Amino acid sequence: MVNRKWLNGKWFCVLALIIMASCSKQDENIITRSDIQLESDVMTPEALWAMGRIGSYAVSPDGKQVAYQVSYYSVEENRSNTVIYTAPLLSPEGDVISSPRGGQEGTFLGLGSSPVWLSDDKLAFAKEGEVWTMKVKGEGLKMKGYARKQLTKTDGKVEGFLFSPDQKKVILIKYIPYHDIIKENPSDLPKATGRLVTDLMYRHWDHYVESIPHPFLLNLETGEEKDILEGLPYECPMEPFGGIEQLAWSPDSKQIAYTCRKKTGLQMSISTDSDIFLYDIESGEEMNLCKTGDYVAPEVNPTHTLADQTVNKKGNGMFTEQEIAEDGGFYIEQKVGYDQNPKFSPDGRYIAWTSMERDGYEADRMRLCVYFLGQGTSQYVTESFDSNVDDFVWGDDSETIYFLGVWHATENLYRTDLEGNVKQLSDFQADFGSLQLVPGKSKLLVEQHNYMHPADLYLADVLGDSIVELTQVTHENDHILNQIAAGSSEARWIKTTTGEDMHYWIVKPPHFDPNKKYPTLLFCEGGPQSPVSQFWSYRWNFMIMAAQGYVVIAPNRHGLPGFGLAWQEEISGDWTGQCMQDYLAAIDDACENLPYVDRDRLGAVGASFGGFSVYYLAGHHDKRFKCFIAHDGAFNLEAMYTETEENWFSNWEYDDAPWVKDMTARAKKTYDNSPHRFVDKWDTPILCIHGEKDYRINATQGMSAFNAARMRGIEAQLLIFPDENHWVLKPQNGILWQRTYFAWLDRWLKQD
């Protein structure tokens, strides 16, 4: 139940613990690339956590270098740090350079994150909550870092930064105290731990909201600093995942475009309506680019889906049907969905951003909107692409936009112009995670990964209508991957019970023998509208599952993007309908048509909505499965409605609050089919996993499922993490998760 299609791997930067900054004797405990030697060619949890995780990266202005960050983890010390490397992209003559295997061409610059080039020989980066700069010098392509200088002194409060193009100013993201909803305790009770809560959105994702992020504008020439949202109770960037990508500078350094949802409390908890604001540096005035100045949001019912309320109807409550008809259709439609991540075109004439159409629907199709600054108008330029825009970058000509999107279970590269003519540029059985333009070179720098390979950076030539070549720039984890026998993945299409075509991935173990029978896992995706593309995960990792001798069946069931908006939206209000039939159709097809699948040794696993799916299938699987694993899944939907913090999600997916007497038929079906109502039919061992800091799906859901199973006399285990949220982020907890996961599967699917 966490659909964050815009993440694209950027959240890895947040996970890194930034510590010391140099490599002198005081930094002897720095964590860098592991020299782990495996005892066999089998992927292990320890090998997975020894891998470096590439995060933020930046191309130098001359296009010849990339600076990039890598996070390394120590299981023994249960911590991590992030370091910065540089690597060559082009030779002095402009030829493409491929880094040798092992990544030895990358030059280590020291601890830090979020590298940004200020010139061809100067980097800015973050360290210990401050902004630093570094001269990068060297002969040819061997660059070294020198003369580090601390630019800000905020007592470690900087969460993100963005320099103006003229480098005279910098935006700093810092948290400010916020006590509008959780009241500040009396000063004479300094040890009091209670929190007096007065409205909703008092906690978000994994923390109580007692501070919020604001953008501060620092004048580097005068030292003056200004809070752009001074006195306002709004977040910028928006929590819990927003970062500096939600703000942008105009090329002339005179304006800032920023993302903000200007709502608090109950109204914030039921609405996804964020806007793009254009802020003028000199005057301090701003303009909302998503709505007209006279827009007033209509009143809404907070316990009913916004799908059929006035805010999402034609005219957005500003005009009656008669007024719209009389106006001949020339009224201005307000943008009431998620609008975020603005980027100015190089010539400063346009601003593009990602945009959802409807309020209250966090999984709406993410489109690309372009605002024409000279005309004060906007238009959508990816309408012919019936899927989501996940990342984008302007071309040098300010007329072309390159973007990433998922289609048929892979994340590939596309191009559009300002008229909305979309062209697919790549077709790899892999996922691109992010992209940047190499200035003036007709090239892009992209991050790519797949089921058998973690993220690395690649240089893509974009000539004409296709990528003609991908050149691998980094080989961050080859020293580990070269020791491991990889499995393989392939696509299969089948018919659903509705007669539609459905795609699923088959992941096979290394040293695969088609004459053997393998225990097989049905993977249930979360979201509920997140794609089963060629993702690389450090927990739900198909490579390590296959390495333990399992075949994985991963369906792109109804509700997942990449197969058209109609397919994607069918799941809303129907969590236990066609999508569950799709799961069973996929595993039944595998048992019938894949001779290496052992129908007597089947397991079903999943997290979030996938965990919900497991809990539901546990009461409806007709003895197909021998065991289940549910991570952070919803078990009791009536309870979850009032437990979760982002109430728009439950409203959109369930239609109504459970106490509404005249609820819709969809809402009644949703509550009547909640997994907790079918525990009497449970008959199969189940492992329940949950994090107690998961405020999206509260830990009481996992505890309730485990308690119910044991009270029914069913073999069950509960793995509870008091210090983890919806994810498992700490190294030793991650190892414990993997060991518990595979021990449970091996117990029920491998032992005779």
N, C-alpha and C positions, 0 to 999 in steps of 0.2 A: 504494500500500500504506500509505496513512495515512488511516485512517477516523476523522475527528474531527467527528462530527455535532453536537457540542455547542458548536462554536466561534461560530457566529452573527456572525462579523465582529469579535468582541471582541479577537482577536489583533492588529488594526491598532494598538491602543494600545501593544503591545509593540514594534512596528516603529519607532515615532517616536523620534528622538534628541532628548532634552530638553536644551536649552542655556540661554542667558541668560533673564532673567525680565522685563525691562521694555523699554520702547521709547525709551529715552534715546539719546544720541549713541553710547554704548558698544555699542548694539545695531543699528548701521546695517546689519550684514550679516544681520539677521533675514530669514528666508524667509517670505513671506506670499503671499496670493493672486496668481497670475501674471496679467499683462495680455497674455498671448500672443495674437498676431494670426496667424491661419492664412492661407496663400497661396491655399488652395482650400477647398472644403467637405468634404474628405476627412479622416477621422480619421487621425492620425499617431501614432507612438510618443511623440513629443515632446509632443503634446497630451494624451495619456493620462497622462504623468508630470507634466504641469502641473496636473492636477486636484487639488483639495483633498479629503482623505479624512476624512470625519466618523467620529469614534470615540465615546468615552464621552460620555454626556450625563446631566443630572439636572434634574428638575422642582423648582421652588421650593415650599416648604411651602404657600403660598397658591395654587399652581397657575397663577400669572400669568406666570412666567418660565421659560425653560429656559437652562441653561448647558451648553455643549457644546464639545468639542475638535475641532480640524481639524489634520491633519498636512499639511504642504507639503514638496515635494521640490525640490531644485536639482540638475539634471543636471550643470551646469557645476562646481559645488562638490562633487558626489557626496555630499550629506548632506541631512538633513531637520531640521525642528523642528516642534513642536506648539504651537498657540496656543489660547486660550480665548475664546469669544464668549458673549454673552447675546443672547437674542431673546425678544420678547413672545409669549405664548400667548393671553392673555385681556386685554381692556381693563379699566380700573378698574370698569366696570359689569358685567364678566363675559362680554362678547361675544367670540366667537372672532376672532382677528386673523390674517390671512394676510399673510406677509411678501412684499413686492414682489419681482419678479424681479431677479436680481442679488445678492440677499442683503444689500442695503444697510441693512436694518433691524437686522441683527445688530450688536452693539456689541463692538468689539475690547477685550479686557481685558488682553492681554499673553501672554507665553510661559508655558506650563504644561500640565498634563494632569490627567485624572481629577477633574473638578470635582464637588464635593459641597456642597449647601446646608446650612449650619448654622442659618440663619434666613432670613427673607425678604430680608435685606440683608447677609448674610455668607456667603462661600464659603470652602471649604477646597479645596486643590489640591496637586498634586505638581510639584516643580521641582528639577532637579539632585539627585534622590535624597533630597529632604527634603519634609516637609509644611509648607505655608504656609497662611495665611488672608488674606482680603481683604475689606474692607468694600465693598459694592456700593451706591452711592447714585445718586440722580438724581431728576428731576422726571418724573412720569407714567411712561412706559415707556422713557425714554431713560436707561439705567443706565450708570454709569461705575465703574471699579474704583479704590479708594483704599486707602491705609494697609495695604500689604502687610506681613505679619509672618511671620518664620520660626518655626515651632512646634517643629520637631525639629532636633537637631544631632547627626547620626550619621555625619558624613563621607561623605554621599551614599549611605548603605546602604539607604534605604527603597525597597522594590520595590512596595509597595502599602499602603493604609491603610483603616481602617474605624472611624468614630466610634461610640461608644455613644449610644443615644438621649438620655441625659441629658447627653452631651458632657463627662462627667467623665473618661472613659477613651478610649483609641484603640488599636486593634490595628495593629501595624506588622509588615509582612512584611520580614524581613531574612535574608540568607544567612549560615550559620555554616560554619566549616571542617568537612570530613567526610573522614576518612581510614580508615574501616573497610575499604574495598575497594581504593582506590588509596593505598598507604602513603606517608606523608610522608617525603621524602628526608632524609638525614642533614644536620644543621645545618652541618657543615664542608664540604658540597658545594653551596654556594648557586647555582652555575651549572649544576648537573646538570639535564638535561632529560628523563631517563628516568622512566618511571612503573612502579612495581612493582604489578601487579594481582593480586588474590587471589580474586576472585569475579566473577560476572556483574553486569550493570548498571553497568559501570565507565564507560560513556559512554551518552549519551541524546540522541537527535535530532541535535544538532550540537555537543556539548561533552562533555569528560571530566568525570565527576562527582567533583569535589574539594570541593564545597560543596553544601549543600542548604538550601531555604527553611524557615524556622520562623516561627510567629506570636508576636510579643512583645506583652504587654499593658502599656501605658504609662498610669500614673495621672497625669493632667494636674494634679491638685491637689498631689500630693506629689513628683512626679518619679520615683517608683519604677517600675521596669521588670522584667517577669518573662517568661521564655520559657515559654510554655504547654507545650511539649514538651521542656523542659529535660532533657538527658541521653539523649534518645531519638534513634535513628538514622533517623527517618522524615521524609518530606517533607510539608509542609503550607504552601501549596497543593501539589498533586501536579504534578510536571513531566511533559511539557515545556510544557503550555499552560495549566495551572491558574492562576487569579488570585484576587483578593480575593473573587470571587463564591463561592468554596468555603468561606467563613465567614459567619456571621450573628449578630447580636445579638438577644437577646430584647427585647421592648418595654420591660420594666422595668429593663434594663441589668444584670441579675443573672446572666445565663447567655450562653454562646457555643456555637453549634453549628458544628462544623468537620468538614471532609472529610479523611480520611487513609487511606492504604493501609499498614498496619503490617506491612510485609514489607521484606526487604532481599535483595540478591544474587540467587542462583538462584531463590529462591521468589518474589521480586518480578518477575523476568523472565518467569515463566510464568503469573502470576496477574493478573487484573484486579479482584480482590476488595478494594474500598475501602468504608469505612463512614462513617456519620455519628455523631459523638460529641457529647454534651451536657456541657459543662464548666461547673461552678459557680464563680463568681468568688470568693465568700467562703471556701468550704471547699477549693477546688482539686480536688474530686472530680469524676469524669466517669463517664458511662454510655454504652455502645454501644447506639444505637437500632436497629441492624440485626441484632444477634445477642443471644442469651441469654448470661448470664454463664458458663454451663458449657460453652459451645461450644468444641470443639477441632477444628481443621481436620484432616481425614483425610489420610493419606499419599497422595501422588500420584506417578505416573510422569512425570518431566519431559520425556521424549522422545515422549510420546503425547498426543493431544488430550484435553483435560479434558471434552469433550462426553459421553463415556460412562464417566467415572470417578466414584467415589463422591461426590465433592464436589458434583456436579450431579445426583445422584439424589435421589429422594424421601426426605426425612429428613436429607439432607446428611451421612450417615455417623454421625449421632447415634443413629439408631434402626434396628432391623431391620424388615423387612417385617411380621414377626409382631407386633412391638411397636406398629407403626403401626396395624395392624388391630385389635389389642386396645384401643388408645387411642381407637378410633372416629373417627380422623382429626382429633383435637383437639390433636395435637402442634404445636409451633411450627416453621414452616419458617424456616430461617436465610436471610438475604439475602447471597448470596455473589458477586454481580456488581458492576458499577460503581454505586456510590451516591455522589451528589455534589450540590453547589450547594443547600444548605438555605436555606429562608426561613421565618421565623416569620410567622404570621398577625397582623394588626394587634392583635387582642385577646390575643395570647400563648397561646392555647389549643392551637394546632396548629403543627407544623412540616411543611412540604412539601419534597420534594427529588426529583430525577430518579434513576431506578433501573433498572438492567438486572438480568435474572434470573439469568444463568448466568456462572460463573467461567470466565475464559479466552477470552471472546467479546466483543471490543470493539465489535462492530457489532450486538449484540443490540438488540431493540426497547427504546427509552428510554421508560419509563413514568413516571407521576407518582404518587409515594407520599405519603400524608398520615399523620403520626403524631399520635395523640390523647394529649397530655401527661397529662391527668387520668386516663386509663384505662391508659396504657402499652401501647396497641395501635396497629396501623397498618393501612391498607388502600390499595389502588390505585384511582385515580379516573379513569383514562383507558383502561380495558380495552376499551371499545367503539370506540376509535380505533386502528385496526390500522396504526399508523405511530409515528413518534418525536415526543416532546415535546422541542423544541429550546430553548425559553425560556419562562418563566412569571412571573406576578405575581399576588399576592393582591388581591382586591377589597376595598373599604372595609368590607364587611359580614362579613369573615372566613368567609364561607360560599361565596364564588365565587372561582374561579381562572381567569384568562385565560392561554391558552398558544398558542404557535406550533407548527405542525407541517406537514410536507410531505404532500400528497396529490395524486396525478395531476400531478406535476411543477410544482407551485407551493407556496410556503410562505405559508399563510394563518393567520387568527386564529380561535381556538376558545375555548369556555368550558365549564367543568365545575363541578359542585357536589360536595359531600362524599359524595354517594351515587353519584357516577360517571355522572351524566347529562350527556353531552357534546353540545354544539351548535356547529355551524359558524357563524361570524359574518361571514365575508368570503369572497369568491370572485373575487379579482383575478388577472389574468395577470401576476403579479409575485411577488416574495418579500418578506415581512417579515423583518427581520434581528434585531430586539430590540424590547422594549416596556417601558414604565414606566406606572404609574398616575398620573393627575393627581388628587391628593387631593380627595375630596368633590365631584367635578365630573361623574361618569359619563362620563369621557373617558380615553383612553389616548394616550400619546405613543409613536409607533412609528417605527422606521427602515424604509424601503422602498426597493427597487431592482429593476431588471429588466435584460434584455439591452441595452437602449438607453439606460439612465439609471443613473448611479451613486447611491450612498446619499444620501438626504435625509430630514429629519424631517417627520412628518405628525401632525396632531392628529386622532384618531378619536373620533367620538361613538358611544357604545355604548348604544343605547336598545332595550329589548326584545330581539328575537332577531336583530338585524342591525346592522351598521355603517351608519348613515344618511348619513354624510358623512365624507370625508377632506379635511382642510385642510392644504395644504402650508405648512410653517413655514420651512424653509430652502430656498434656491436656490443652493447653494454653487457649482455649476459651470455655471450658465446662461450665463455670459459666454463659455464655451468651447462648450457644446452648441449655442448659438444660431448658431454659425458652421459647424456640421457638419450635413451631410445624413444623417439617420438611416436605417438599414435597417428591417427589420420582422421579426417572428417569428410563426409560426403553428404550431398543433399538428396532427399527423396520426396516425391510428390504423391499424395494419395487423395482419395475422395472422402469428404466428410459425410456425416449422416444427412446433410442437406444437399449433397451432390456437388458441392463446391470443391475446388482444388485447394489442398492444404500442404504446406511445406514443412518438413521436419529434417533436422540434422541427425546424422548417425555418426557418433564418435567411437572409433575402434581402438583397442589397446595396441601398444607396441608389440612387435613380433607376432602380429595377428595371424591366426591359423583358421581359415574359413571352414575347416572340418571339425573344429572344436565347438562346444557349447559354452557360452559365457553368461555369467550372471549379468543382469541388465537393469539399468536405472531409468525410470521415467523422470525427466527433469521438468518441474513445474515453474514457470517464470513468474516473477513478481510484477509489480507496477500498479494496477493490473495491465498497464499499457506500455510496457517497456519491451523493446525488440529482442528476440533471440537471434542476434546477429553473431558475427565472429568475434565476440568479446574475449578479453583476457581478464580474469579475476584472480585476486590473491586469496580468495576463499572458495567461491563456487567455480573452481578451476577444472575444466573438462580434461585437461592434459593429465593432471594428477589422478583424477578418477579413472581414466583409461589405464594409467600406469599401474594401478592396483588390480587390474584385471577385469574391469567392468566395461561393458558396452553402454553408451549413454544415448538415449532417445530424447531429443529436445524439440518438441513441436512448436511451430509458430501458429498457435491456436487463434481462434477468433479473439479479437481484442488487442492484437499486437500491430504496431505500425509497420509500414512497408508493403502493405497489400491493399492499399486504398482506404479512404476515410470510412466508408461504409463498413468494411470488415473490422476496422479498429474500434468503431463506436458500438458495435453490436453487444459488447460485454456490459456496458453500463445498464444497471437495473436487471441484469441477467447473469449474475456471477455463478450460478449453479446450473445454468442451462447448456447452451451450445458449446461453451468453452470446455466444460467437463466432458461432454460427448467427444470433443476433439482429442482430449487427453487419452480417453479410452480407445478411440479409433486409431491413434498413433501407436499405442503399445500393442493393440490387437493386430494391427498390420505388421508390426515388427515380428511378433510371435509367429504369424502365419507365413510371412514371405521372406524373412531373414533367417536362414537355417542355423546360423550361429547364435541366435538369441535363445536362451533357455527359459521357456515359459514357466518352469517350475522354480525359478530363482529370480523373481522380479521384485524390485523395490521402487518406491515413489518418494522423491525428495523435492524440497523447495523452500523458499524464503519469502516473507512478506505476503503478497497475494499468493505466491507459490506455497507458503506455509498454510494459508487458508485452504488452498486447493487440496493439500495433503489431509488436513483435518476433515474436509468434506468427503474426499475419496475414501477415507477410512471407514465411513458408513455407507459407501455406495460402490464398492469395487468388486463385489461378487467373487471374493476370494482370489482375485488375480494376483495380489501382492503378498509377499512374505514379511515385509517390514516397511515402516514409514519413518521419515525424518522431516520435522517441521521446524523451521527457524523463524522466530519473530512473526508468526502467523496470527491472523485474527481467528478466534474460536467462537466467541459470542458476539454477534453483530449488534444486538441490542445494547450490550454494555459498551462496545467500542464506539457507538454513536456519540456518547457523552464523555468518553475517555480521551479520544484523540484531540489534538490541539488545533489542527486545521479542519474546521468544521465544514468548509466548502466541499471537501472530499466526500464525506459521508452524505451530505445533502445531494450532491450530484449523482452519486452511485446508488444510493438507497431510495431517493425521491423524498422521503418524509422521515420525521422523527418517529420513534417507535410508539409514542403516546398519542399520535394523531389518530383520531377516531375514523376520519373519512380518508385514510391514506390511499394512495394509488394502488392499483393491482400489482404493479411492479414492486412497490415497497412491501406489500403484504407477502409477495413471493420471496423477496429477499429475506425478511425476518423469519418466515416459516421454514426456510431452507438453511438457516444458520447451522453450522456444523454441530454446535452443542446440543441441538435437538435430536441428533442421530447417534448419540453415544451408545444407546441401547443396541445398536447394530455393529459396534466396534468389536473386532475379533482378532486383531493383528498387532504384533509388537510395534511400539512407537517411541521414538526419541524426540523430546520437545526441547528446544533451545531458545533462550530469550535473554535479552539485556535489560537490566533494571533501569537504565537511563534512556530507554526507548520510550519517548513520549508520543511517538506517532502511533505505535501499537503497543499498549502498555503491557508490562511483564505479567500482570494478572491474567492475561489471555493465555500465555504459555503455561503458567502455573495451574490454571483451571483445567486445561486440557490434560496435563499430566495427572492432576488429582483425580479427574474423572476416569482416566484409564485405569489407575491403580484401584479405585473404588469398584471398578467393574471386574477386577481380577486380571487385567491384561498386563503383560510384561511391558514395562515402560521405564524410561529414564528421563530425568530433567537436568539439563546443563544450563545453569543460571549464572550470568555474569553481572555482579553488582555494579561494575564500573564501565560497562560497555553500553552503547546505544543500539540503534537498528543494525549497525555494523559491528564487527569485531576488529579493533584497531591496534591493540597492544600485542607485541610479538609473542609473549608466552601464552596469552589467551588464544592467539591465532593457532599456535601449535596444539594447544589443548583441544581447540575446536576440531582441527583436522584429525587428531588421534582418536577422539571420541566418535567422530563421524564414521571413520573407516572401521573402528572396532565394532560399532553397532552393525554396519553393513556386513562385515565379515562373519559376525556371529550368526546372522540369520540367512545369509545368502551363500556362504562358502562352506559352512560346517554341515556334515551329513547328519 
